[in-house]
Amino acid sequence: MTTNMVRESAKIYEFPVRNLQRLKEMRDSAAVKPVIYESGAASWYHEEAIREADEARKQ
């Protein structure tokens, strides 16, 4: 009896894209995009608006 069984992982096949414009869009959307995080003078305004909305809901 064999106790050392090896299983292959699944193989993922990508369907061909026939539309070149769609292929370009898919490649562009897969590109890494930077995350923009704003801090400083604008952040206090946002935090204050959230706090006011929370207080309004509690009342």
N, CA, C and O atoms as CSV, one atom per row, in Angstrom:
chain,resi,resn,atom,element,x,y,z
A,1,MET,N,N,0.844,-1.186,0.000
A,1,MET,CA,C,0.000,0.000,0.000
A,1,MET,C,C,0.883,1.242,0.000
A,1,MET,O,O,1.841,1.338,0.767
A,2,THR,N,N,0.554,2.165,-0.849
A,2,THR,CA,C,1.337,3.392,-0.952
A,2,THR,C,C,0.820,4.422,0.052
A,2,THR,O,O,-0.373,4.725,0.074
A,3,THR,N,N,1.706,4.955,0.870
A,3,THR,CA,C,1.322,5.977,1.841
A,3,THR,C,C,1.798,7.359,1.439
A,3,THR,O,O,1.480,8.352,2.094
A,4,ASN,N,N,2.543,7.417,0.382
A,4,ASN,CA,C,3.127,8.676,-0.057
A,4,ASN,C,C,2.432,9.146,-1.336
A,4,ASN,O,O,2.992,9.020,-2.426
A,5,MET,N,N,1.220,9.684,-1.210
A,5,MET,CA,C,0.474,10.130,-2.387
A,5,MET,C,C,0.767,11.601,-2.667
A,5,MET,O,O,0.758,12.433,-1.760
A,6,VAL,N,N,1.020,11.896,-3.904
A,6,VAL,CA,C,1.284,13.272,-4.322
A,6,VAL,C,C,0.141,13.704,-5.231
A,6,VAL,O,O,-0.154,13.040,-6.225
A,7,ARG,N,N,-0.493,14.802,-4.894
A,7,ARG,CA,C,-1.583,15.323,-5.713
A,7,ARG,C,C,-1.103,16.559,-6.456
A,7,ARG,O,O,-0.417,17.418,-5.901
A,8,GLU,N,N,-1.475,16.624,-7.707
A,8,GLU,CA,C,-1.157,17.824,-8.477
A,8,GLU,C,C,-2.177,18.899,-8.161
A,8,GLU,O,O,-3.346,18.604,-7.911
A,9,SER,N,N,-1.733,20.146,-8.172
A,9,SER,CA,C,-2.677,21.237,-7.941
A,9,SER,C,C,-3.466,21.495,-9.220
A,9,SER,O,O,-3.098,21.024,-10.296
A,10,ALA,N,N,-4.528,22.230,-9.092
A,10,ALA,CA,C,-5.378,22.536,-10.241
A,10,ALA,C,C,-4.630,23.415,-11.233
A,10,ALA,O,O,-3.783,24.224,-10.856
A,11,LYS,N,N,-4.951,23.247,-12.466
A,11,LYS,CA,C,-4.367,24.079,-13.514
A,11,LYS,C,C,-5.419,25.077,-13.957
A,11,LYS,O,O,-6.565,24.705,-14.211
A,12,ILE,N,N,-5.038,26.335,-14.049
A,12,ILE,CA,C,-5.954,27.396,-14.448
A,12,ILE,C,C,-5.610,27.801,-15.870
A,12,ILE,O,O,-4.480,28.184,-16.175
A,13,TYR,N,N,-6.599,27.706,-16.718
A,13,TYR,CA,C,-6.423,28.083,-18.103
A,13,TYR,C,C,-7.162,29.396,-18.359
A,13,TYR,O,O,-8.316,29.554,-17.962
A,14,GLU,N,N,-6.494,30.327,-19.021
A,14,GLU,CA,C,-7.114,31.601,-19.343
A,14,GLU,C,C,-7.667,31.529,-20.758
A,14,GLU,O,O,-6.971,31.130,-21.691
A,15,PHE,N,N,-8.919,31.917,-20.902
A,15,PHE,CA,C,-9.528,31.907,-22.217
A,15,PHE,C,C,-8.905,32.997,-23.077
A,15,PHE,O,O,-8.606,34.076,-22.566
A,16,PRO,N,N,-8.704,32.753,-24.346
A,16,PRO,CA,C,-8.114,33.771,-25.216
A,16,PRO,C,C,-9.071,34.943,-25.423
A,16,PRO,O,O,-10.283,34.763,-25.541
A,17,VAL,N,N,-8.506,36.129,-25.462
A,17,VAL,CA,C,-9.290,37.330,-25.708
A,17,VAL,C,C,-9.083,37.708,-27.161
A,17,VAL,O,O,-7.955,37.935,-27.598
A,18,ARG,N,N,-10.171,37.775,-27.904
A,18,ARG,CA,C,-10.048,38.044,-29.335
A,18,ARG,C,C,-10.079,39.530,-29.651
A,18,ARG,O,O,-9.581,39.953,-30.695
A,19,ASN,N,N,-10.651,40.314,-28.771
A,19,ASN,CA,C,-10.740,41.749,-29.002
A,19,ASN,C,C,-9.482,42.399,-28.420
A,19,ASN,O,O,-9.271,42.345,-27.209
A,20,LEU,N,N,-8.655,43.004,-29.254
A,20,LEU,CA,C,-7.395,43.585,-28.799
A,20,LEU,C,C,-7.609,44.751,-27.837
A,20,LEU,O,O,-6.829,44.938,-26.903
A,21,GLN,N,N,-8.668,45.535,-28.064
A,21,GLN,CA,C,-8.961,46.654,-27.162
A,21,GLN,C,C,-9.301,46.118,-25.782
A,21,GLN,O,O,-8.835,46.658,-24.779
A,22,ARG,N,N,-10.111,45.059,-25.712
A,22,ARG,CA,C,-10.492,44.449,-24.433
A,22,ARG,C,C,-9.257,43.872,-23.739
A,22,ARG,O,O,-9.120,43.984,-22.521
A,23,LEU,N,N,-8.365,43.261,-24.506
A,23,LEU,CA,C,-7.130,42.716,-23.947
A,23,LEU,C,C,-6.297,43.830,-23.319
A,23,LEU,O,O,-5.762,43.659,-22.223
A,24,LYS,N,N,-6.182,44.966,-24.001
A,24,LYS,CA,C,-5.427,46.094,-23.473
A,24,LYS,C,C,-6.070,46.617,-22.188
A,24,LYS,O,O,-5.367,46.935,-21.228
A,25,GLU,N,N,-7.406,46.708,-22.164
A,25,GLU,CA,C,-8.108,47.173,-20.966
A,25,GLU,C,C,-7.886,46.232,-19.793
A,25,GLU,O,O,-7.702,46.678,-18.661
A,26,MET,N,N,-7.902,44.932,-20.063
A,26,MET,CA,C,-7.685,43.952,-18.996
A,26,MET,C,C,-6.270,44.077,-18.427
A,26,MET,O,O,-6.077,44.004,-17.214
A,27,ARG,N,N,-5.300,44.263,-19.294
A,27,ARG,CA,C,-3.913,44.401,-18.832
A,27,ARG,C,C,-3.716,45.688,-18.037
A,27,ARG,O,O,-2.999,45.702,-17.036
A,28,ASP,N,N,-4.361,46.780,-18.490
A,28,ASP,CA,C,-4.254,48.052,-17.789
A,28,ASP,C,C,-4.910,47.986,-16.414
A,28,ASP,O,O,-4.392,48.548,-15.450
A,29,SER,N,N,-6.047,47.303,-16.323
A,29,SER,CA,C,-6.746,47.213,-15.044
A,29,SER,C,C,-6.002,46.321,-14.062
A,29,SER,O,O,-6.165,46.468,-12.851
A,30,ALA,N,N,-5.192,45.402,-14.561
A,30,ALA,CA,C,-4.445,44.499,-13.691
A,30,ALA,C,C,-3.170,45.156,-13.158
A,30,ALA,O,O,-2.546,44.634,-12.234
A,31,ALA,N,N,-2.783,46.287,-13.729
A,31,ALA,CA,C,-1.569,46.971,-13.293
A,31,ALA,C,C,-1.748,47.499,-11.867
A,31,ALA,O,O,-2.853,47.850,-11.455
A,32,VAL,N,N,-0.665,47.548,-11.143
A,32,VAL,CA,C,-0.705,48.047,-9.768
A,32,VAL,C,C,-0.926,49.550,-9.798
A,32,VAL,O,O,-0.225,50.286,-10.492
A,33,LYS,N,N,-1.906,49.986,-9.038
A,33,LYS,CA,C,-2.224,51.407,-8.983
A,33,LYS,C,C,-1.871,51.932,-7.603
A,33,LYS,O,O,-2.081,51.236,-6.609
A,34,PRO,N,N,-1.342,53.138,-7.520
A,34,PRO,CA,C,-0.955,53.670,-6.214
A,34,PRO,C,C,-2.167,53.979,-5.336
A,34,PRO,O,O,-3.232,54.354,-5.827
A,35,VAL,N,N,-1.982,53.817,-4.057
A,35,VAL,CA,C,-3.024,54.160,-3.087
A,35,VAL,C,C,-2.738,55.571,-2.609
A,35,VAL,O,O,-1.627,55.868,-2.170
A,36,ILE,N,N,-3.728,56.437,-2.693
A,36,ILE,CA,C,-3.548,57.829,-2.286
A,36,ILE,C,C,-4.210,58.018,-0.935
A,36,ILE,O,O,-5.409,57.788,-0.780
A,37,TYR,N,N,-3.431,58.433,0.028
A,37,TYR,CA,C,-3.931,58.674,1.369
A,37,TYR,C,C,-3.653,60.123,1.706
A,37,TYR,O,O,-2.501,60.556,1.747
A,38,GLU,N,N,-4.704,60.856,1.943
A,38,GLU,CA,C,-4.544,62.267,2.259
A,38,GLU,C,C,-4.486,62.442,3.771
A,38,GLU,O,O,-5.258,61.837,4.514
A,39,SER,N,N,-3.582,63.260,4.193
A,39,SER,CA,C,-3.504,63.578,5.611
A,39,SER,C,C,-3.175,65.058,5.743
A,39,SER,O,O,-2.770,65.711,4.781
A,40,GLY,N,N,-3.353,65.558,6.921
A,40,GLY,CA,C,-3.050,66.962,7.129
A,40,GLY,C,C,-4.309,67.774,7.332
A,40,GLY,O,O,-5.230,67.342,8.025
A,41,ALA,N,N,-4.352,68.948,6.730
A,41,ALA,CA,C,-5.452,69.889,6.953
A,41,ALA,C,C,-6.803,69.325,6.525
A,41,ALA,O,O,-7.811,69.609,7.172
A,42,ALA,N,N,-6.853,68.540,5.464
A,42,ALA,CA,C,-8.134,68.031,4.978
A,42,ALA,C,C,-8.661,66.897,5.846
A,42,ALA,O,O,-9.874,66.692,5.899
A,43,SER,N,N,-7.800,66.157,6.525
A,43,SER,CA,C,-8.260,64.992,7.274
A,43,SER,C,C,-9.095,65.380,8.495
A,43,SER,O,O,-10.028,64.655,8.843
A,44,TRP,N,N,-8.793,66.489,9.149
A,44,TRP,CA,C,-9.573,66.873,10.330
A,44,TRP,C,C,-11.009,67.178,9.940
A,44,TRP,O,O,-11.936,66.908,10.703
A,45,TYR,N,N,-11.194,67.743,8.743
A,45,TYR,CA,C,-12.535,68.074,8.276
A,45,TYR,C,C,-13.362,66.800,8.086
A,45,TYR,O,O,-14.528,66.744,8.478
A,46,HIS,N,N,-12.758,65.795,7.491
A,46,HIS,CA,C,-13.430,64.529,7.260
A,46,HIS,C,C,-13.762,63.840,8.588
A,46,HIS,O,O,-14.873,63.343,8.770
A,47,GLU,N,N,-12.816,63.814,9.497
A,47,GLU,CA,C,-13.039,63.196,10.804
A,47,GLU,C,C,-14.144,63.926,11.574
A,47,GLU,O,O,-14.958,63.282,12.235
A,48,GLU,N,N,-14.183,65.229,11.499
A,48,GLU,CA,C,-15.217,66.019,12.173
A,48,GLU,C,C,-16.593,65.718,11.573
A,48,GLU,O,O,-17.572,65.600,12.310
A,49,ALA,N,N,-16.678,65.596,10.260
A,49,ALA,CA,C,-17.946,65.281,9.605
A,49,ALA,C,C,-18.447,63.897,10.024
A,49,ALA,O,O,-19.646,63.712,10.229
A,50,ILE,N,N,-17.556,62.944,10.151
A,50,ILE,CA,C,-17.941,61.602,10.601
A,50,ILE,C,C,-18.439,61.654,12.036
A,50,ILE,O,O,-19.449,61.035,12.369
A,51,ARG,N,N,-17.731,62.392,12.889
A,51,ARG,CA,C,-18.127,62.502,14.299
A,51,ARG,C,C,-19.511,63.139,14.409
A,51,ARG,O,O,-20.349,62.666,15.177
A,52,GLU,N,N,-19.760,64.208,13.649
A,52,GLU,CA,C,-21.060,64.872,13.680
A,52,GLU,C,C,-22.171,63.936,13.188
A,52,GLU,O,O,-23.268,63.935,13.746
A,53,ALA,N,N,-21.899,63.155,12.163
A,53,ALA,CA,C,-22.908,62.224,11.654
A,53,ALA,C,C,-23.217,61.147,12.683
A,53,ALA,O,O,-24.372,60.749,12.834
A,54,ASP,N,N,-22.190,60.667,13.397
A,54,ASP,CA,C,-22.413,59.664,14.441
A,54,ASP,C,C,-23.250,60.234,15.576
A,54,ASP,O,O,-24.140,59.557,16.091
A,55,GLU,N,N,-22.972,61.471,15.970
A,55,GLU,CA,C,-23.738,62.105,17.045
A,55,GLU,C,C,-25.192,62.322,16.631
A,55,GLU,O,O,-26.103,62.158,17.442
A,56,ALA,N,N,-25.406,62.691,15.372
A,56,ALA,CA,C,-26.763,62.927,14.878
A,56,ALA,C,C,-27.574,61.620,14.883
A,56,ALA,O,O,-28.773,61.642,15.160
A,57,ARG,N,N,-26.934,60.497,14.583
A,57,ARG,CA,C,-27.607,59.211,14.581
A,57,ARG,C,C,-27.971,58.776,16.007
A,57,ARG,O,O,-28.999,58.129,16.210
A,58,LYS,N,N,-27.148,59.122,16.983
A,58,LYS,CA,C,-27.384,58.729,18.368
A,58,LYS,C,C,-28.555,59.496,18.981
A,58,LYS,O,O,-29.199,59.001,19.906
A,59,GLN,N,N,-28.835,60.689,18.481
A,59,GLN,CA,C,-29.884,61.525,19.061
A,59,GLN,C,C,-31.241,61.174,18.557
A,59,GLN,O,O,-32.227,61.794,18.956
